[in-house]
């Protein structure tokens, strides 16, 4: 539970810092920042994401004690990859052609990729061992440093480069200051084994390839917007995607941060059949939370835009996020509901097929849709690609997962969300503001909560009672 609270605090802080950066950079400079950050995400995914994935799947308290080769191989691999990136960057700077983007921002993007890769790898180690304190300290220190260095850099200098540098410093500083809590006494570079590295890479490679395609889509979209329009429009488009994706990731990851590790533990202790049952239950929980969360986000969007979105971004923010919302929901279901099916079974190849479907559909829509005065066609194309990926992932998951959530749980979640949506739809026409937002949130939460309690959607009522009973007895 402490891990969940730390994760939610981290997500909320990232959301606030993102708004601060956008406000003080402005649309044009934020467009440069967003494009550089997209480069960082693509590089991080390609080079470092397999370390995070391998840590969450293969590292645990048991392997820490009995198989130190796992941690030794992961740590050594991070150093090798970082050295490779540094040498490649140096070589390109000497003999490579000049790129059509600020070279300083590209260098900062590569540093951001390395720093974020190290931070995500470190938090994955803490999660895998259920080290609530270590995870919380990592997140807390990073958030404090990011608020001061990243947000402060944007506030004082109004520079995308300074903001990126502040982000790098906050990530590296958090890992450095909390490194003692993640130390494994039996893990060292001499204990790394190429055979183990090959095993970890073989598991992670299809997932990384899929993620790489997914993360390349926002980068391509932002590059096109910058070329066809300007960096200001790139900033408008990017803020809607960034905050929307962060919100969806918060809704899904808040439960995945615990649920996937529970499924891994079930696999280690009881075998694959028990793990599949847990994954099926996890799917129903993620769906039962993600669907009303996305519907609710669309309903409160006018008030959210009026209250927290910087004035320079209002209007385009709500427009773009509304177009992107179905695709963001699809990505949430894929990442937190369906992908664990393949991760637990270690058969992750279908994820590439889903990502390829997303890329093909997005490109098709991009050529088919007419161009207008803004980048609406790009938002629709991106959302359409993500929906195609969801359909493809479901197709392969149906063949790989013999145990699925109860049809009635899914139907009940859909009906409950529909009732909430219809009840709250008139409130969307009210004057945007804090009072309207509170009324929408509490009304929506109450309506959906009553439906969950009445129909025990995804077993949430049963779990809540089981959690409360011993505490009430002690009280």
C-alpha positions in Angstrom: 0.0 0.0 0.0 2.9 2.4 0.7 4.2 1.7 -2.8 0.8 2.6 -4.2 0.7 5.9 -2.2 4.2 6.8 -3.3 3.4 6.1 -6.9 0.3 8.3 -6.7 2.3 11.1 -5.1 4.9 10.8 -7.8 2.3 10.9 -10.6 0.6 14.0 -9.1 3.9 15.8 -8.7 4.9 15.0 -12.3 1.5 16.3 -13.4 2.1 19.6 -11.5 5.7 20.0 -12.7 4.5 19.4 -16.3 2.0 22.3 -15.9 4.7 24.5 -14.4 7.1 23.8 -17.2 4.5 24.5 -19.8 3.3 27.7 -18.2 6.8 29.3 -17.9 8.2 28.0 -21.2 5.2 29.0 -23.3 3.9 27.1 -26.3 6.9 27.6 -28.6 9.7 26.8 -26.1 7.5 24.0 -24.6 7.3 22.6 -28.2 11.1 22.4 -28.3 11.1 20.8 -24.8 8.4 18.3 -25.8 10.2 17.3 -29.0 13.5 16.8 -27.1 11.8 14.8 -24.4 10.2 12.6 -27.0 13.7 11.8 -28.4 14.7 10.9 -24.8 11.8 8.6 -24.4 12.5 6.8 -27.7 16.2 6.4 -26.8 15.4 5.3 -23.3 12.9 2.7 -24.6 15.4 1.3 -27.1 18.4 1.1 -24.8 17.3 0.9 -21.2 13.7 -0.2 -21.0 14.6 -3.9 -21.1 16.4 -3.5 -17.7 13.2 -2.2 -16.1 11.1 -4.9 -17.6 13.6 -7.7 -16.7 13.9 -6.4 -13.1 10.1 -6.4 -12.6 9.8 -9.9 -14.1 12.9 -11.8 -12.9 14.2 -9.9 -9.8 12.7 -10.5 -6.4 13.7 -11.0 -2.8 14.2 -14.7 -3.5 16.5 -14.1 -6.5 18.3 -11.4 -4.6 19.3 -14.0 -2.0 19.6 -17.1 -4.2 20.5 -15.9 -7.6 22.7 -12.7 -7.3 23.7 -13.2 -11.0 20.4 -11.5 -12.0 21.2 -8.3 -10.2 24.9 -8.5 -11.3 23.9 -8.9 -14.9 21.4 -6.0 -14.8 23.8 -3.6 -13.2 26.7 -4.4 -15.5 24.4 -4.2 -18.5 23.4 -0.7 -17.6 27.0 0.4 -17.5 27.7 -1.2 -20.8 24.7 0.4 -22.5 25.6 3.8 -21.1 29.2 3.5 -22.4 27.9 2.4 -25.8 25.6 5.5 -26.0 28.3 7.9 -25.0 30.8 6.5 -27.6 28.1 6.5 -30.3 27.2 10.1 -29.5 30.9 11.1 -29.6 31.4 9.3 -32.9 28.4 10.9 -34.5 29.4 14.3 -33.4 32.7 13.8 -35.2 31.6 12.3 -38.5 27.8 12.4 -38.6 25.7 14.8 -40.7 24.2 17.8 -39.0 20.7 17.3 -37.7 17.8 19.8 -38.2 17.4 20.4 -34.5 19.3 22.1 -31.7 22.3 20.0 -31.0 22.4 21.0 -27.4 18.8 19.8 -26.9 19.7 16.5 -28.6 22.6 16.0 -26.2 20.4 16.9 -23.2 17.8 14.4 -24.6 20.4 11.6 -24.6 21.4 12.5 -21.0 17.7 12.5 -20.0 17.3 9.0 -21.5 20.2 7.7 -19.4 19.1 9.4 -16.2 15.5 8.3 -16.6 16.6 4.8 -17.5 18.6 4.6 -14.3 15.7 6.0 -12.2 13.2 3.6 -13.7 15.5 0.6 -13.3 16.1 1.6 -9.6 12.4 2.0 -8.9 11.8 -1.4 -10.6 14.3 -3.0 -8.2 12.5 -1.6 -5.2 9.1 -2.6 -6.5 10.2 -6.1 -7.3 11.4 -6.6 -3.6 8.4 -4.8 -2.2 10.7 -2.4 -0.6 8.2 0.3 0.2 10.6 2.6 2.0 13.3 2.5 -0.7 10.7 3.2 -3.4 9.2 6.0 -1.4 12.6 7.7 -0.8 13.5 7.5 -4.5 10.3 9.1 -5.5 10.3 11.7 -2.8 13.8 12.9 -3.4 13.3 13.0 -7.2 10.1 15.0 -6.8 11.7 17.6 -4.5 14.7 18.0 -6.8 12.6 18.1 -9.9 10.3 20.8 -8.5 13.3 22.9 -7.6 15.6 22.2 -10.6 13.3 21.5 -13.5 10.4 23.7 -12.5 12.7 26.4 -11.2 14.8 26.3 -14.3 11.7 26.9 -16.5 10.5 29.7 -14.2 13.8 31.6 -14.0 15.3 31.0 -17.5 12.3 30.2 -19.7 14.6 27.8 -21.5 13.9 24.2 -22.7 17.5 23.4 -22.3 17.8 24.5 -18.7 14.6 22.7 -17.9 15.9 19.4 -19.4 19.2 19.8 -17.5 17.3 20.3 -14.3 15.4 17.1 -15.0 18.6 15.2 -15.5 20.1 16.5 -12.3 16.9 15.6 -10.3 16.9 12.0 -11.6 20.6 11.4 -11.0 20.5 13.1 -7.6 17.6 10.9 -6.4 19.4 7.7 -7.3 22.7 8.9 -5.8 21.2 10.0 -2.5 19.2 6.7 -2.0 21.7 4.3 -3.5 22.4 2.6 -0.2 18.9 1.2 0.1 19.2 -0.6 -3.2 22.6 -2.1 -2.6 23.0 -5.9 -3.0 26.1 -7.1 -1.2 26.4 -10.2 -3.4 26.0 -8.5 -6.7 29.1 -7.2 -8.5 30.2 -6.8 -12.1 32.3 -10.0 -12.0 29.2 -11.9 -11.3 27.5 -10.9 -14.6 27.0 -13.6 -17.2 26.3 -13.2 -20.9 24.0 -16.2 -20.8 21.8 -14.5 -18.3 21.9 -11.2 -20.2 20.7 -13.1 -23.3 17.8 -14.6 -21.4 16.7 -11.2 -20.1 17.0 -9.6 -23.5 15.1 -12.5 -25.2 12.2 -11.9 -22.8 12.3 -8.1 -23.1 13.1 -7.6 -26.8 9.5 -8.0 -28.2 8.1 -5.7 -25.5 10.8 -3.2 -26.1 10.2 -3.4 -29.9 6.5 -2.8 -29.3 7.1 0.1 -26.9 9.6 1.6 -29.4 7.0 1.7 -32.1 4.4 3.2 -29.7 6.9 5.9 -28.4 8.0 6.7 -32.0 4.5 7.7 -32.9 4.3 10.8 -30.6 7.8 11.7 -31.8 6.9 11.4 -35.4 3.7 13.4 -34.8 5.5 16.2 -33.0 8.1 16.4 -35.8 5.4 16.6 -38.4 3.5 19.3 -36.5 6.8 21.3 -36.1 7.5 21.0 -39.8 4.0 21.7 -41.2 3.1 24.3 -38.6 5.6 25.6 -36.0 7.0 24.8 -32.5 4.1 26.7 -30.9 1.5 24.3 -32.4 3.8 21.4 -31.4 3.6 22.7 -27.8 -0.2 22.9 -27.9 -0.4 19.4 -29.4 2.2 17.9 -27.0 0.8 19.3 -23.7 -2.6 17.6 -24.4 -0.9 14.3 -25.2 1.6 14.5 -22.3 -1.0 15.3 -19.6 -3.6 13.0 -21.0 -1.1 10.1 -21.1 0.1 10.9 -17.6 -3.4 10.8 -16.3 -4.2 7.5 -18.0 -0.8 6.1 -16.8 -1.7 7.2 -13.3 -5.0 5.5 -13.3 -3.6 2.3 -14.7 -0.2 2.2 -13.0 -1.6 2.9 -9.6 -2.9 -0.6 -9.6 -0.4 -2.3 -11.9 2.4 -1.2 -9.6 1.1 -3.8 -7.2 -1.0 -6.2 -9.2 1.7 -7.3 -11.7 4.2 -8.0 -8.9 1.4 -10.1 -7.1 1.0 -12.0 -10.4 4.8 -12.6 -10.6 4.8 -13.8 -7.0 1.9 -16.2 -7.7 3.9 -17.6 -10.7 7.0 -18.1 -8.5 5.1 -19.7 -5.6 2.2 -21.6 -7.2 2.9 -21.9 -11.0 1.6 -20.5 -14.2 -2.0 -21.5 -13.7 -2.4 -19.5 -10.5 -0.6 -16.6 -12.2 -3.1 -16.6 -15.1 -6.0 -16.5 -12.6 -4.4 -13.5 -11.0 -3.8 -11.8 -14.3 -7.4 -12.3 -15.3 -8.5 -10.7 -12.0 -6.0 -7.9 -12.5 -7.6 -7.2 -16.0 -11.0 -6.8 -14.4 -9.7 -4.4 -11.8 -7.8 -2.3 -14.3 -10.9 -2.2 -16.6 -13.2 -1.3 -13.8 -11.1 1.7 -12.8 -9.8 2.8 -16.2 -13.1 3.0 -18.0 -14.9 5.4 -15.5 -11.7 7.3 -15.0 -11.4 8.1 -18.7 -15.1 8.9 -19.0 -14.8 11.1 -16.0 -11.8 12.9 -17.3 -13.7 13.9 -20.5 -16.6 15.1 -18.4 -14.5 17.3 -16.2 -12.3 18.5 -19.0 -13.8 22.1 -19.3 -13.2 22.7 -15.6 -9.8 21.1 -15.6 -8.8 23.3 -18.5 -10.1 26.5 -16.9 -8.5 25.8 -13.5 -5.1 24.2 -14.2 -4.1 24.5 -17.8 -1.9 27.6 -18.6 -3.9 30.3 -20.3 -1.7 30.1 -23.5 -2.8 26.5 -24.0 -6.5 26.7 -23.3 -8.8 25.8 -26.2 -6.3 23.6 -28.2 -5.7 21.6 -25.0 -9.3 20.5 -24.6 -9.7 20.0 -28.4 -6.7 17.8 -28.8 -7.2 15.8 -25.6 -10.8 15.1 -26.6 -9.6 13.6 -29.9 -6.8 11.6 -28.3 -8.9 10.2 -25.4 -10.2 7.0 -27.0 -6.6 6.1 -28.1 -5.2 6.9 -24.6 -7.8 4.6 -23.0 -6.8 1.8 -25.5 -3.2 2.2 -24.5 -4.1 2.0 -20.8 -5.9 -1.3 -21.3 -3.0 -2.7 -23.4 -0.3 -1.7 -21.0 -1.9 -2.5 -17.7 -4.6 -5.1 -18.6 -3.4 -7.2 -21.6 0.4 -7.0 -21.8 0.8 -9.0 -18.5 -0.8 -12.0 -20.2 2.2 -12.2 -22.4 4.7 -11.1 -19.8 3.8 -13.8 -17.4 3.9 -16.5 -20.0 7.2 -15.1 -21.4 5.7 -15.2 -24.9 5.8 -11.5 -25.8 6.1 -11.7 -29.6 2.4 -10.7 -30.2 3.1 -7.3 -28.7 5.1 -6.4 -31.8 2.2 -7.3 -34.1 0.0 -5.0 -32.1 2.4 -2.1 -32.4 2.9 -2.7 -36.1 -0.9 -2.6 -36.5 -0.9 0.8 -34.7 1.8 2.2 -37.0 0.1 1.0 -40.2 -3.4 2.3 -39.2 -1.9 5.6 -38.0 0.0 6.1 -41.3 -3.1 5.2 -43.3 -5.3 7.7 -41.5 -2.6 10.3 -41.8 -2.7 10.0 -45.6 -6.5 9.6 -45.8 -7.6 12.5 -43.5 -7.6 16.0 -44.8 -5.2 18.7 -43.5 -6.7 21.7 -41.8 -5.7 24.8 -39.8 -4.4 22.7 -36.9 -3.1 19.1 -36.2 -6.5 17.5 -35.6 -5.8 14.9 -38.3 -2.6 13.8 -36.5 -4.5 13.4 -33.2 -7.2 11.3 -34.9 -4.6 9.2 -36.7 -2.7 8.6 -33.4 -5.8 7.6 -31.5 -6.9 5.3 -34.4 -3.6 3.6 -34.3 -3.9 2.9 -30.6 -7.4 1.5 -31.1 -6.1 -0.8 -33.8 -3.4 -2.0 -31.4 -6.0 -2.8 -28.8 -8.0 -4.9 -31.2 -4.8 -6.8 -32.3 -3.7 -7.4 -28.7 -7.1 -8.7 -27.7 -7.0 -11.1 -30.7 -3.7 -12.6 -29.6 -4.5 -12.6 -25.9 -7.7 -14.6 -26.6 -5.4 -17.4 -27.9 -2.8 -17.1 -25.2 -4.9 -16.7 -22.0 -7.3 -19.5 -21.1 -8.6 -17.6 -18.0 -10.4 -14.4 -18.6 -12.3 -11.9 -16.4 -16.0 -12.6 -15.8 -18.1 -11.3 -18.6 -20.6 -10.0 -16.1 -17.8 -8.0 -14.3 -16.9 -6.3 -17.6 -20.5 -5.7 -18.5 -21.3 -4.3 -15.0 -18.3 -1.9 -15.3 -19.6 -0.7 -18.7 -23.2 -0.3 -17.4 -22.0 1.5 -14.2 -19.8 3.9 -16.2 -22.8 4.5 -18.6 -25.1 5.4 -15.7 -22.4 7.7 -14.2 -21.8 9.3 -17.7 -25.5 10.0 -18.3 -26.1 11.4 -14.8 -23.1 13.7 -15.1 -23.5 14.8 -18.7 -25.7 17.8 -17.8 -23.1 19.1 -15.4 -20.6 19.4 -18.2 -22.6 22.4 -19.5 -22.2 24.3 -16.2 -19.8 27.2 -15.9 -16.3 25.7 -15.5 -14.8 26.2 -12.1 -13.7 24.7 -8.8 -17.2 24.2 -7.5 -18.3 22.5 -10.7 -15.3 20.2 -10.6 -15.9 19.2 -7.0 -19.6 18.5 -7.8 -18.6 16.4 -10.8 -16.0 14.4 -9.0 -18.0 13.6 -5.9 -21.2 12.9 -7.8 -19.4 10.6 -10.2 -17.5 8.8 -7.5 -20.6 8.3 -5.4 -22.7 7.0 -8.4 -20.0 4.6 -9.5 -19.2 3.6 -6.0 -22.8 2.6 -5.3 -22.8 0.5 -8.5 -19.6 -1.2 -7.5 -21.0 -2.0 -4.0 -24.3 -3.2 -5.4 -22.8 -5.5 -8.1 -19.4 -6.3 -6.5 -17.7 -5.3 -9.8 -14.4 -7.1 -10.2 -14.8 -8.4 -6.7 -13.9 -4.9 -5.3 -16.7 -5.0 -2.6 -15.5 -8.4 -1.4 -11.9 -7.3 -1.3 -12.8 -4.0 0.5 -14.8 -6.0 3.2 -11.9 -8.5 3.6 -9.5 -5.6 4.1 -11.7 -3.7 6.5 -12.9 -6.6 8.7 -9.7 -7.3 10.7 -9.0 -3.6 11.1 -12.5 -3.0 12.5 -12.2 -5.9 14.8 -8.9 -4.6 16.2 -10.5 -1.1 16.6 
